[in-house]
């Protein structure tokens, strides 16, 4: 018999050693729990606090820095729900609201790439669902170690297959994202998943357990031992005399396994429950499972809750209270329902073959109380677990920043002639980070739901929201670890700028920001300095651009040994498109059009793709962000698209004008000829911010020129579209077939062909 | 004109099939897998998706849905039925169509705009096309490799039951590059590519797919 560690037993056995350190709590944190409760915690309480106060759930190291997002947020009439909710909610007009969020699943995806990435999709989709919205699309920002490293050959195909498996089966189009490679991510890939959902204004749901007597219902999957990291430690170290059980548990993997079919049913079930008005409060179960959902619902609601843990449907009958609380079994939701609506609620669940169980009720006691086999095993003030500690971690700018800054890329040898420029362009275009990504994106369904207007490789994903009016939303994510390594403040603003620009390039107006901040250990003052600089850069950047941060996620401890990854904030920008039928893509269409380069080009090569690919160099200063110029450029693009002046638009980023032109030629199957100023190298490969190249519709050149001038955006006619080669006058010409071959062969050569040779029936 | 679209647990492209029906000028009627009866519709579409997660053989569970007990005899009696992707798989499992769909030869899910050749423009669902016409429609599937024994393949070729063939690269290793087949009467058609995602150039590679839906309208009206 296992001894149940009840509240009464805890009160009677003060001073009993408990395995708080094994569960990741410090001695100070443990003492704080004891002081809060006035006794030692029970095993279940210790489990609950340990997961709620983990970095992942409590944001204890990042909170003091994240506060500035709300503090400095620009006034925005568009925000219906901001930071602190499961996801931010933005008004896009015509009665529609959009909610979106990006979240990391880095560590599980390294351990078990397929399931780690799959459950990352599932988790973010439930966040969006919990706001009351129908999830309508996903995106993924992926970063791996060197493309040719053997371990990348294990991790990347698994991650892609996991996203493909889960997202496709769930029926959500995958409309874009990122793929990049850098040695700093070897042993610590970044798998950041974004989901966006759409609802009507009145559909917003709240994550609060309000109304004493209201029932608490757990529905979806059963609860198993998956994802229980520390509970076996807890059981074996102190309380368990069922040693054989705990040994068994310890052998189980801590990565969760996803069931996208059940998630699809859960989505449809929840949306029907919402539509029928059967839900008072709702919370998804992600990290920390039942522990997190109950404490957060209670803390945000009336304040009390009684939960009978025996009622939780289990898939493993040997689980006890600590494991049930910590389990991260997927595809589960928790609802608060008025007693008179419970029968209808359960009937809707039955229609969708979704298991549901009433496990407790809301109380006005101010205590979260849980029972197990008739005895009380948890009795805590819920806010004490939900709020968690707050740390002001030491931070220090590392001395290595100066050495990095001194490595000026101006000293790197540059191509001497047209042949050299040509070779550099092809080298960039075929490099893994810039090569054609069809190997990845062809494994994702981008068509399902029938509203995808633009998807990879266009600058942003563009979705139709209303078939009658053409109202739509654009989404892009960007990040650049190399820029951020050189300067985390400016690098983060460059990530924000690029995502903002990508959204604008479709003709959409940027409205709101989400972020996934991927960093090393917060206990390293150098990493904490990077984090603080990045957070400050993002807050300042959002204020300057007039777009609020609506929510996000922090992922710390991304490192191998003592080597942290490049600081990699990934920024997602949401824009609204007034009429998606007027959108432009990046591809040059089969009509002659003048090409106009927008923005100012300076010799900026620090952290550039050229320095990285051609010289393996990282040093100097990243390009200077120019947020005012970004704002003007975005306004110009939106106006020009609305007026129908453009046939294509492509933002300039990694690889500069050279790569942008090549991508636009390949996307549309039409070439171009450009004339460049005296320094073609800088014109082609500089990565100055706030730039785009556009193709102007014939006859609209004057109108566009006037519009650019009115917006204060420098505009230079650089050539025209047409033909079947990318030609730079006086430098080189590359046939599109050669460009395409170089661009498309890289990933299949690294990771194997997607198509097999045709099978000839015998 | 009323065309039913069945929703199984895990159906995903039901909404898109309904939109295509509407764009073609007919009224889509939702049919629920667990209900009996076909609500008097003039034709039925089994949409794409992952019924029951496709954890077992694709379509193997959906074929036992209550609604199938009414659909199968109706189809045998001449009701026009179109199965798209997972719907094609279900029709094969229900033995309304010959052959089976197996794992893609490349062992990966493939999304791609594929050129197709209409081999039989005489079926209930392809009469709006002309024989040999080439169209572009998205393919998106992980288990889309058409397979049948040699005798069946020979019969299909001889009797004109190969409705659609991949005209470019064979994207999934389908036998004889077969992308769609029909029953002997030409009333029941299964397609691996998704014509409902090629009904508007705004959201698809073309509007070439509309012809499938327009065809059945013409047939039912006739």
Interface residues (C-beta under 8 A of the other chain):
Chain A: X161 X164 X165 X168 X169 X171 X259 X260 X261 X262 X264 X265 X352 X353 X441 X442 X443 X444 X445 X446 X447 X448 X449 X450 X451 X452 X453 X464 X580 X581 X753 X754 X755 X756 X757 X758 X759 X761 X762
Chain B: X9 X10 X12 X13 X15 X16 X19 X48 X49 X50 X52 X53 X54 X55 X104 X105 X106 X107 X108 X109 X110 X111 X112 X138 X140 X142 X145 X150 X153 X169 X170 X171 X172 X173 X174 X175 X176 X177 X194 X196 X197 X202 X203 X204
